[in-house]
Amino acid sequence: MKNTIRVERAIHDLTQAELAVKVDVSRQTINAIEAGKYVPSATLALKIARLFKKSVNDIFELEKGD
């Protein structure tokens, strides 16, 4: 699953740690999501999308094989 979290963080001037606090996860979780090593729960995906004022589909995109 591809995502634009790194780009959105840059636009909003947030570090991984700051984003993690805002959505109540660890910095390592944000890092793993950005790296494509972890697929967030629906709840976490919705929290991230809401924080950036975007739809989940604007932040996350399925790839072939997902």
Secondary structure as UniProt FT lines:
FT   STRAND          2..3
FT   HELIX           5..11
FT   TURN            12..13
FT   HELIX           16..23
FT   HELIX           27..34
FT   TURN            35..36
FT   HELIX           42..51
FT   TURN            52..53
FT   HELIX           56..59
FT   STRAND          60..61
FT   TURN            64..65
//
